[in-house]
């Protein structure tokens, strides 16, 4: 069964078991019932709220709020989306350019907000976080494996167990959580503060402060070649080891 309202429809609420919902341009609210498989609102949609079990959510340009239900597999709001909040179990979240806030639930595997995103907060277990240029705030949850904010990012705060943190040029603050294995801010970073357990800290030129400097008296450095399997290139790096 398919539901396709005419352009300008303000509210679309299909019944149980509907497989596809496609409201026309200017639709203001789309709320499919549980079991809906695909939700695709038109341009200018203000709110999209699919029920539990929705597999695919793709709101049009200018969408202001996207909230898929539990078990949603993919969330892709259009350009200008202001808020994206998938429920627990969402596998992929990709908001468009200008998105202001992205908050995927626990277990999210991949988060890619568009340019200009202001806040990115993936839940626990997120595997990869890649906000676009101009991102202001990035906070991945515990267990995040990779965090790569775009140029101009102001703050990067990865949770416990983060393996890799790479903020873009101009990043002002980098704070990886406990157990972080590698921290590599780009040139112009102002502050680098890795938590206990960080294995490698390499701030770029112009870095103003690094809390790891307070531990230099009890640490020793050794040069080693980073395996291609980890960074894709074999340049030398400094490893901090306790005496």
N, C-alpha and C positions, 0 to 999 in steps of 0.2 A: 504494500500500500504506500502511496506517496501523497504528500500534502504540499501544494504550491499556492499560497495566497497571492492575490493581486498586489501590484505596487501600492505602497502607502498603508498597508495593513499595519495596525498598531499592536495587535496582540495575536499570537499564534499559539494554540495549546492543543496539539493532537492527542488522541486517546492512546490507551495501552496497545502495544504491539506495532505501532507505526514504525516503519523501517527508515524512512527518509523524510526530512522536513526542510523545505526550501522556501522561506518567506521572501517576498519581493523587496525592492529598494525602499528604504525609509522605514522598514519595520522597526518598532521600538522595543518589543519584548518577545522573546521566543522561549517557551517553556515546554519541551516535550515530556511526556510521561515516561515512567520506567520502561526500559527495553528498546528505546529509540536507538537506532544504529548510526545515523548520520544527521548532523544538524549544520545547515549552511545558510545563515541569514544574509540578506543583501547589504549593500552599502548604507552607511549611516545607522546601522542597528545599534541600539543603545545598551541592550542587555541580552545575554544568551545564557540560559540555565538549563542544560539538558539533564534528564533524570539519570538515576543509577544505571550503569552498564552501557552508557553511550560510548561508541567506539571512535567516533571522529567528530571534531567540532571545528568549523572554519567560518568565523564571522567575517563580514565584509569590512572595507575600509571605514575608519572612524568609529568602530565599535568601542564602547566605553567600558563594558564589563563582560567578562567571560568566566563562567563558573560551571565546569562540567561535573557530573556526579562521579561517585566512586567507580573505579575500574575503567575510567576513560583511557583509551590507548594513545590518542593523539589530540593535541590542542594547538590550533594555528590561527590566532586572531589576525585580522588585517592591519594595515598601517594606521597609526594613530590610536591604537588600543590603549586605554588608560589603566586597566587592571585585569590581570589574568590570575585566577586562583583555582587550579585543578584540585580535586579531592585526592585522598590517598590512593596510591596505585597507578597514578597517571604515568605513562611511559615516556611521552615526548611533549615538550612545551616550546612553541616557537612563536612568540608575539612579533608583530610587525614593527616597522620604524616608528619612533616617537612614543613607544610604550612607556608608561610612567612607573608601573609596578608589576613585578612578576613574582608570584608566590606559589610554586608547585608544592604538592603535598609529599608526605613521606614515600620513599621508594622511587621517586622520579629518577629516570635514567639519564635524561638529556635535557638541558635547558639552554636555549639560544634566543635571548631577547634581541630586538633590533636596535639600530642606532638611536641614541638619545634616551635609552632606558635609564630611569632614575634609581630604581631599587630592584635588586634580584635576591630572593631569599628561598632557595630550594630546601626541601625537607631532608630528613636523615636518609642516608644511603644514596644520595644523588651521586651519579658516576662522573658527570661532566657538566661544567657550567661555563658558558662562553657568552657574556653580554657584549653588545655592540659598542661602537665608539661613543664617548660621552657619558657612559654609565657612571652614576654618582656613587652608588653603594652596592657592594656585593657581599652577601653573607650566606655561603653554602652551609648546609647542616653537617652533622657528624658523619664521618665516613666518606666525604666527598673526595674523589680521586684526582680531579683536575679542575683548576679554577683559572680562567684566562679572561679578565676584563679588558675592554677595549681602551684606546687612547683617551686620556683625560679623566680616567677613573679617579675618584677622590678617595675612596676607602675600600680596602679589600680585607675581609675578616672570614677566613675559612675555619670550619669547626674542627674538633678533635679528629685525628687520624688522617687529615688531608695529606695527600702524597706530593702534590705539585701546585705551586702558586706562581703565576706569571702576570702581574699587573702591567698595563700598557704605559706608554710614555706619559709623563706628567702626573703619574699617580702620587698622591700625597701621603697615604698611610697604608702600610701592609702589615697585617697581623695574623699570621697563620696559627692554627690551634696546636695543641699538644700532639706530638708524634709526626709533625710535618717533616717530610724527607728532603724536600728541595724548595728553596725560596729564591726566585730570580727576578727582582723588580727591574724595570727598564730605566734608562737614564732620566734624571730629573726627580727621582723619588725623594721625598723629604724625610720619611721616617720608616724604619723597618724594625719590627718587634716580633721575632718568632717566639713562640712559647717553648716550655721545656720539652726536650726530646728532638728538637729540630736538628737534622743531620748536616745540612749545608745551607749557608746564608751568603748570597752574593749580590749585594745592592749595586746599582749602576752608578755612573759618575754623578756627582752632585748630591749624593745621599747625605743628609744632615745628621742622622742619628741612627745607631743600631744597638739595641739592648744586648746583642751578643758580645759587644765590646767589653761589657762588664765581666764576662767570663773568660777573657783572653788569658788572664793570669793562671787559670787552671786548665787551659786547653792547649793543644799543640796542633799545628797545621801540617798537612802533607799533600803533595801534589799527586794527582792521579788522572788517568784518562777516563772520562765518562763513557760507558758503552754506547754504541750506536743504537742499541735496542731501547735505551731510555730517553735519549734526547735527539737522536737522529744525526748527531755529529760528534766527532771525537775530540772536541777541544778540552784543554785542561781545566780543572776546577779545584777549589780548595775544600778539603774535608776537615771538619772539626771533630777531634776525638779527645775524650777525657784522658787525663794523665793517670 
